[in-house]
């Protein structure tokens, strides 16, 4: 959109005119078109700064060293010293917030064996949806044994078999230094983790897409449950501003203890309204022209501007663009997305005042490629990210990591 008059410029004083001719890596710059980019207000910058600069976000805890989103993955990430435990939120049939990434849990649980009647797909293409299971039923599933495969043959441990699906409350308790105890009747209790090293990471939670839980208002349930657990800074702000204390992670005790993320514009607007613009929010970006409403339709400055401006208008202080993992022959990666961070893209997004938390870093050479373009990273290999940032003189006061396998041994895996 072009600014046509001084009066309009005054009305849009919070906007930034980006000239796409400055594109430095391809021709998507558009030959000098002017694009209006809105900027964060002073209050939004204040909330943005609740989160630590150069934040390390433990993606699903770790998707490399343990079965993702399980107690083993989150205990490992906490002990490793990440700033945030990242989690995907869905609702069970009885409305409880659970930590599961895939809406179809067939591949990563034994749902077929335990609850064959819940298959809403076919014999050849089974579909077991989280929303069709009560919490009690989800707790019965084995969410760890699937990890015993060729991709993780060097990381697999027999103790991963039988790991359970977690709730939001479980995750908070793990972040606070506890571990879970499962009673014979299925009841869950929490005890201090005797292997806890003192780190208190924050939570980086994703409400995903409203279409997964239509009409259930997961954003309000998130607000209410965080309130009950003492982790909602909209109602219980913290006076602690130190991200690291005594060489330990302290993010979970600050106003940056929770960052909410989503790919959904609808969910972002709902989160902002629900948390009264007081909690850090991140709008995730990925490219899929066939997923209208949940992803970018094109890799162009104009399309970026739409998402940036929507983010600013609806309380986002962070953007989470995908990156293209650096892979050489014989290597694998969980990050096979488009590069939505390099060149003019980073410049355009940063012109709003938002910080970048891209996903997902699985290799040190990828960190080297992108780290100067962002203020944090989602990572499956938290310890390598910690060591990388330390080598660049970042995250002063943060803990020095143990060896990854030593942590697993210490934790009893």
C-alpha positions in Angstrom: 0.0 0.0 0.0 1.5 3.4 -1.0 1.3 6.4 1.4 -0.2 9.2 -0.6 -0.1 12.2 1.7 1.5 13.7 4.7 -1.7 13.5 6.6 -2.0 9.7 6.0 1.7 9.4 7.0 0.9 11.0 10.3 -2.1 8.7 10.9 0.2 5.7 10.1 3.1 7.0 12.2 3.8 3.5 13.4 4.4 2.2 9.9 7.6 1.7 8.0 8.0 2.1 4.2 10.1 -0.8 2.9 11.5 -0.4 -0.6 11.7 -3.9 -2.1 14.4 -2.9 -4.5 16.9 -3.6 -1.7 16.4 -7.3 -2.1 19.8 -8.9 -2.1 19.3 -12.5 -2.9 16.7 -12.8 -5.7 14.3 -10.9 -7.9 11.3 -11.1 -5.5 12.0 -7.5 -4.4 9.6 -6.2 -7.1 11.7 -3.4 -8.6 11.2 -0.6 -6.1 7.6 -1.2 -4.9 6.7 0.4 -1.6 5.2 -1.8 1.0 3.8 -0.5 4.3 5.1 -2.4 7.3 3.6 -1.6 10.7 5.8 -1.3 13.7 5.5 -2.5 17.3 4.3 0.0 19.8 6.4 0.8 22.9 4.2 -1.5 25.0 4.6 -4.4 22.5 8.4 -3.9 22.6 8.2 -4.1 26.4 6.4 -7.4 26.2 8.8 -8.6 23.4 11.7 -8.0 25.8 10.1 -10.3 28.4 11.8 -13.1 26.5 15.6 -13.5 26.5 17.6 -12.5 23.5 19.1 -15.4 21.6 16.5 -17.8 23.1 17.0 -21.5 22.7 13.6 -23.2 22.3 13.7 -27.0 22.9 11.5 -28.2 20.1 9.1 -30.8 21.6 11.8 -31.0 24.4 14.1 -32.8 22.0 13.0 -34.8 18.9 16.5 -36.2 18.6 17.6 -37.7 21.9 14.2 -39.0 23.1 10.6 -39.5 21.9 9.2 -36.1 21.2 6.9 -34.4 23.8 7.4 -37.0 26.4 8.7 -36.7 30.0 12.1 -38.0 28.9 12.4 -35.4 26.1 11.4 -32.5 28.4 13.5 -33.6 31.4 16.5 -33.9 29.1 15.8 -30.4 27.6 15.4 -28.9 31.1 18.7 -30.4 32.3 20.4 -29.4 29.1 19.7 -25.8 29.8 17.3 -24.6 27.1 15.4 -21.4 27.7 12.0 -22.8 26.7 10.3 -26.2 26.5 8.3 -26.1 23.2 4.9 -27.9 23.2 2.0 -28.4 20.8 -1.4 -28.2 22.5 -4.5 -30.1 21.6 -7.7 -31.0 23.5 -8.8 -34.4 24.5 -12.4 -35.5 24.1 -13.1 -34.4 27.6 -11.5 -31.0 27.1 -8.1 -31.5 28.8 -5.0 -29.8 27.3 -2.6 -32.4 26.2 0.9 -32.2 24.6 0.7 -33.8 21.2 2.0 -32.6 17.8 0.2 -34.9 15.3 -3.6 -34.8 15.2 -3.4 -38.4 13.9 -1.5 -40.3 16.6 -1.4 -43.7 14.8 2.3 -43.5 13.9 3.6 -42.5 17.3 1.4 -44.5 19.7 -0.1 -48.0 20.0 -3.6 -46.7 19.5 -4.3 -49.3 16.9 -3.6 -52.1 19.4 -5.3 -50.5 22.4 -8.3 -48.8 20.7 -8.9 -50.3 17.3 -12.6 -49.1 17.2 -11.4 -45.5 17.3 -9.9 -45.7 13.8 -11.7 -43.2 11.6 -9.5 -43.9 8.6 -9.1 -47.2 6.8 -7.1 -50.4 7.4 -4.4 -49.2 5.0 -4.5 -45.6 6.2 -5.4 -45.6 9.9 -6.5 -42.4 11.6 -6.7 -42.0 15.3 -7.5 -38.4 16.2 -6.5 -36.9 19.6 -10.0 -35.3 19.9 -11.6 -38.7 19.9 -9.8 -39.9 23.1 -10.5 -39.0 26.7 -7.5 -38.1 28.8 -7.8 -41.4 30.6 -7.6 -43.2 27.2 -4.7 -41.2 26.0 -2.8 -42.0 29.2 -3.0 -45.7 28.4 -1.1 -45.3 25.1 2.6 -46.0 24.7 4.1 -42.8 23.3 7.7 -44.0 23.4 8.1 -47.3 21.7 7.7 -45.9 18.2 11.1 -44.2 18.7 12.8 -47.6 18.3 13.4 -47.4 14.6 16.2 -47.1 12.1 16.3 -43.3 12.3 16.9 -43.4 16.1 18.8 -46.7 16.4 21.7 -44.9 18.2 19.4 -42.9 20.5 16.9 -45.6 21.4 16.8 -46.8 25.0 14.6 -49.6 26.4 13.3 -47.2 29.1 11.5 -45.1 26.5 9.0 -47.9 26.0 5.7 -47.0 27.7 6.3 -43.3 28.0 3.0 -41.5 28.4 1.2 -38.6 26.7 1.5 -35.5 28.9 -0.9 -32.7 29.9 -0.1 -29.0 30.2 0.0 -29.4 34.0 2.6 -32.2 33.6 4.8 -29.9 31.5 4.6 -27.1 34.0 5.6 -29.4 36.8 8.5 -30.7 34.8 9.7 -27.2 34.1 9.5 -26.5 37.9 11.9 -29.3 38.6 9.5 -32.3 39.2 9.0 -35.6 37.7 5.8 -37.7 37.3 4.7 -40.7 39.3 2.0 -42.9 37.8 -0.3 -44.7 40.3 -1.8 -48.2 39.8 -5.2 -46.5 39.2 -3.8 -44.2 36.5 -3.6 -41.2 38.8 -0.7 -38.8 38.3 1.3 -37.3 41.1 4.5 -35.2 41.1 7.6 -35.5 43.2 10.8 -33.4 43.3 13.2 -34.7 40.6 16.3 -35.8 42.5 18.3 -35.2 39.3 17.1 -31.6 38.8 20.0 -29.3 38.4 18.1 -26.1 39.2 17.2 -24.9 35.7 13.6 -23.4 35.4 12.9 -23.0 31.7 9.8 -21.3 30.3 7.1 -22.7 28.1 6.7 -22.0 24.4 3.3 -23.4 23.6 1.5 -23.7 20.3 -2.3 -23.6 20.0 -2.0 -24.9 16.5 -5.2 -24.6 14.4 -8.8 -24.0 15.7 -10.0 -26.5 13.1 -8.5 -29.3 15.3 -10.8 -28.5 18.2 -13.7 -26.6 16.8 -15.8 -24.6 19.3 -13.7 -25.7 22.3 -11.8 -22.4 22.7 -8.4 -23.8 23.5 -7.0 -20.3 24.1 -9.4 -19.7 27.0 -8.6 -23.1 28.5 -4.9 -22.3 28.2 -5.4 -19.0 30.0 -7.5 -20.6 32.8 -5.1 -23.5 33.3 -2.0 -21.3 33.4 -3.9 -19.1 35.9 -4.5 -22.1 38.1 -0.8 -23.2 37.8 0.5 -19.7 38.7 2.1 -19.3 35.2 -0.3 -16.6 33.8 1.5 -13.3 34.0 -1.6 -11.5 32.8 -2.9 -12.1 36.3 0.3 -12.8 38.2 3.2 -10.8 36.9 6.7 -11.5 38.1 9.2 -9.0 39.5 12.1 -11.3 38.6 13.9 -10.1 35.4 17.0 -12.2 35.4 17.0 -14.9 32.7 20.0 -16.7 34.3 20.9 -16.9 38.0 23.9 -18.6 39.4 24.6 -20.3 36.1 21.1 -21.7 35.9 18.2 -21.0 33.6 15.6 -18.7 35.3 13.3 -17.8 32.4 10.4 -19.7 34.0 10.4 -17.3 36.9 10.2 -14.1 34.8 7.5 -12.4 32.8 8.8 -14.3 29.8 7.8 -17.7 31.3 5.2 -18.3 28.6 5.3 -17.5 24.9 2.3 -18.5 22.9 2.7 -19.4 19.2 0.4 -20.3 16.4 0.2 -20.7 12.6 -3.4 -19.5 12.7 -4.3 -15.9 12.3 -7.6 -16.6 14.1 -5.9 -18.2 17.1 -3.4 -15.3 17.3 -6.2 -12.7 17.5 -7.9 -14.8 20.1 -4.8 -15.3 22.2 -4.1 -11.6 22.1 -7.6 -10.8 23.3 -7.6 -13.5 25.9 -4.2 -12.5 27.4 -5.0 -8.8 27.1 -1.8 -8.2 25.1 0.3 -8.9 28.2 2.0 -12.2 27.1 4.6 -12.6 24.3 3.0 -14.0 21.1 4.7 -15.6 18.0 3.1 -15.9 14.6 4.6 -18.9 12.8 5.3 -18.7 9.0 5.5 -21.5 6.5 4.8 -21.7 2.8 2.0 -23.8 1.4 -0.3 -22.3 -1.3 -2.8 -25.1 -0.7 -3.4 -24.4 3.0 -5.1 -21.1 2.8 -5.5 -19.3 6.2 -2.7 -21.3 7.9 0.3 -20.6 5.7 1.8 -18.1 3.4 0.6 -18.4 -0.2 3.7 -17.0 -1.9 7.3 -16.0 -1.1 6.9 -12.4 -2.0 7.3 -9.1 -0.1 3.6 -8.4 -0.5 2.6 -11.7 1.1 5.2 -11.2 3.9 3.7 -7.7 4.5 0.2 -9.2 5.0 1.4 -11.6 7.7 3.7 -9.1 9.4 1.0 -6.4 9.6 -1.6 -8.9 10.8 0.9 -10.0 13.5 1.5 -6.4 14.6 -2.2 -5.6 14.6 -2.9 -8.7 16.7 -0.2 -8.6 19.3 2.7 -10.7 17.9 6.1 -9.5 19.0 7.8 -12.5 17.4 7.7 -14.2 14.0 8.7 -17.9 13.6 9.7 -18.3 9.9 10.8 -21.7 8.6 14.4 -22.2 7.5 16.0 -24.6 5.0 18.3 -27.0 6.8 21.8 -27.3 5.5 22.1 -31.0 4.5 24.9 -32.9 2.9 24.7 -36.3 1.3 23.9 -39.1 3.8 22.4 -36.7 6.4 18.9 -36.6 7.5 16.8 -33.7 8.9 13.4 -33.0 10.3 13.5 -29.5 8.8 12.6 -29.7 5.1 10.9 -26.4 4.8 11.3 -23.3 2.6 13.8 -20.6 3.5 11.6 -17.8 4.8 14.3 -15.9 6.7 17.2 -15.1 4.4 17.9 -11.8 2.6 15.1 -9.3 2.2 12.8 -11.5 4.2 14.7 -10.9 7.5 15.1 -7.2 6.7 11.4 -6.8 6.0 10.3 -8.7 9.2 12.8 -6.9 11.4 11.6 -3.5 10.1 8.5 -4.1 12.2 10.4 -4.3 15.4 9.6 -8.0 15.8 12.2 -10.6 16.7 12.7 -13.8 14.8 12.5 -17.3 16.3 13.0 -19.6 13.2 12.5 -23.3 13.1 14.0 -25.9 13.2 17.8 -26.1 13.8 19.2 -29.6 13.6 22.7 -28.9 12.5 25.4 -26.5 13.6 26.2 -25.5 10.1 22.5 -24.3 9.8 23.0 -22.2 13.0 26.1 -20.7 11.4 24.1 -19.8 8.3 21.2 -18.1 10.0 22.1 -17.0 13.5 22.9 -13.3 12.6 19.4 -13.0 11.1 17.4 -14.1 14.3 17.1 -13.6 18.0 16.5 -17.2 18.9 16.1 -20.7 17.5 13.8 -23.7 17.8 16.1 -26.7 18.0 16.0 -30.5 18.4 19.6 -30.6 19.6 19.5 -28.1 22.4 23.0 -28.8 23.7 24.5 -28.0 20.3 22.6 -24.7 20.2 23.8 -23.8 23.7 27.4 -24.5 22.8 27.0 -22.6 19.5 25.6 -19.5 21.1 28.3 -19.7 23.8 31.0 -19.8 21.1 29.5 -16.5 19.8 29.6 -14.9 23.2 25.8 -15.0 23.6 23.6 -16.0 26.5 26.0 -14.6 29.2 25.4 -16.3 32.5 23.6 -19.3 31.0 24.6 -22.8 32.2 27.4 -24.8 30.5 25.8 -28.0 29.1 26.6 -31.5 30.1 27.3 -34.2 27.5 23.9 -35.2 26.0 24.2 -38.9 26.7 25.4 -38.2 30.2 22.2 -36.3 30.9 20.2 -39.3 29.8 22.2 -41.7 32.0 21.8 -39.3 35.0 18.1 -39.1 34.5 17.7 -42.9 34.5 17.2 -43.5 30.8 
